[in-house]
Every structure is written in C-alpha cells, then in structure tokens.
C-alpha cells in the first residue's frame, strides 16, 4: 500500500486474520499509528530494525534519532532501564556529532526514564536542563514533553497546585503545536491533579474535552485513561452509576496490547466505585484481577506504591488466586479491596495515591528543588 494518507485509509484494507505481512508506505510515521493503538511492542519491533542501518542514511541525525525513538517505545512499555540505555547511547552519538537538539531529546528521555525508577533528583536535573535548552532551540515539542514530566513529578509528590501550573504551560505549548493527542495529554494530567484536590467539576470539564480528542485521533490508551478518570470525576460528583458506565467503557477500549499498569488503574477505579455502591463482590473481583497482573506487581516502576508491610509479588499472586484467605497484613490498595475494605485510603479519583505509576522523590524537598536551587518552570 503506497502513499497512505492516514491509518483510517489503511485500516479497512488490512487482512482480518493473522499470517499476512503488509507493507505500508505512508506520509507519516507508522509508529504513530502503532502508538495510538497501544501496540507498543510492535512499534518497538519496527523501530529495532532500523538502528543497524542508520549509518547508511544521508541524514547524520538518524543514528541518535532512532535510538531516541526506541527508548521512547521502551518508556511506553514500562521498560525504563532499557530505555535509559538507548537514550544514553543517543546522547553519546549526539555529543560526537555536536547536535544540540538530539542531545536535548536524549536528555529528556533520560529524565522520563529515571523518575519512574525513583531517581527523581537526577530526572528533575535532566528535565530542567532540557526546558532551558528548548528555549534556546525554540523547540516547542521539547518544552512540552519536559515540562509535562516535571508537572507529573510534582503531582506524584502531592504538590498538586504547582503541578497544575506546569500543565497549564504544557497545554499552551500543545495548543500552539496543534496536535489533538498532545492537547489531550495535559488535559488528562491536569484533571488528575484536580481529582487529587477533590475538584471534581474542574476535572470533569477537562476530561470531557480530553475524551473527545482521544476519540478523534483514535488513541485507545489515551481514550481509556480519559474515560476512567472521567468516571472518577463522576464518582466524586456523587453519580456512581455514570462512573460505572464510564469505567466499563474504558475497559472496552483495552486490548491485548494494553499496558498492565493502565489496566490495573482502570480496574482499580471500577473496584472503588463498586465498593462505594455496595457491590462488594464486583469490587473484590476487580481488585483480584488487578492483583493477578503479576507483571505489574513485579515491575520496578510499580514498587513506589508499596508501603511498610506491603506483601511481596508472590504473596500478591497467592492473594489474587485465593490461596491466602482471611485478613492478611498487606496494606496496598488492591489487597484492601480484596479484603472488602473498598478504596482504602485513596480518593475516588486518585490512582496516584497508591496506584501504579506512583513515584516517590528521594528528597524531602519539593521536586523543583531536588538537586537544584532553581525552579523547574520554563
């Protein structure tokens, strides 16, 4: 299929069954389509074929750029250590070639890969450097992504008002760039901060727009995130029926390629809503399914939600399978749900309080002060 205009043009022409290989030459990158479908492993497989041939390209930036792309695909899959290795290699090549833009992109990737591993001080230092470099390079995309990560770090630390300032800046960059997907992401992040603050009306307004944009571009993971958080906003507004419907719609957007952490988030919120409406059996089922996703429990990026006394991965699998019954010591959100304790200590909308993807800064200072005396704001 040559000169494809869009994924929408190609999708009806693809074979329905497995076993067929299709070559699509399109005007935009194929990886964009794969990312919107949540097919990160296929995206990475496609990208992994390219670096060995990068030296033959006329564009000298290709070697570092491709490594940055593979690293980004690893971040999407939660493979943060592998991502960091790719970004480090891209930074090395960018320095050898004296390319400040590729160096900045690699540094931004290193920041995105480090903070989920608990290396928040280093991550903030990287991201602050990139925000400053983006201003010199007049690169709105770099400024957008790095500022968004800084906002996410603040949000996970509990500095929600400051996080909202970052996301307001990110939204301005995204609207200037004009890509619907880039606009939807800061809306979701900002809504999450509003949810944590109990500002459900503000969150709902942002998420309605984010959901419409995610549907417009056909981004399934982003649609699932926005729908689930919209459900949390409706839950907080006192409409659990609407919340359940939205959480179920979010589940319907998931597929076999969906990240485990995202599925855990959606099922945990649905479990919270079931528990709030007295549907204890349904709540326990959702929390058991979340616990059974052992890969996320073992995942290094999920460890920050553990608390003192939290069970091991093996204990979580045993609890999920029913091998461990009665009251057990684990304090995590999912085990509390299996015990029938509802949403435990988290707010209706806050997966970040104890959910997957929560990150803890190693410093006792605010993230903008970690390792620096200056603000991370651009």
Secondary structure as UniProt FT lines:
FT   HELIX           7..11
FT   TURN            12..13
FT   HELIX           30..36
FT   TURN            37..38
FT   HELIX           40..48
FT   TURN            49..50
FT   HELIX           51..56
FT   TURN            60..61
FT   HELIX           62..76
FT   TURN            77..78
FT   HELIX           80..97
FT   HELIX           100..115
FT   TURN            116..118
FT   HELIX           120..137
FT   HELIX           140..157
FT   HELIX           160..177
FT   HELIX           180..196
FT   TURN            197..198
FT   HELIX           200..217
FT   HELIX           220..236
FT   TURN            237..238
FT   HELIX           240..252
FT   TURN            256..257
FT   HELIX           260..276
FT   TURN            277..278
FT   HELIX           280..292
FT   HELIX           294..298
FT   HELIX           300..305
FT   TURN            308..309
FT   HELIX           313..321
FT   HELIX           333..338
FT   TURN            339..340
FT   TURN            342..345
FT   TURN            348..349
FT   TURN            352..354
FT   TURN            356..357
FT   HELIX           367..369
FT   TURN            370..371
//
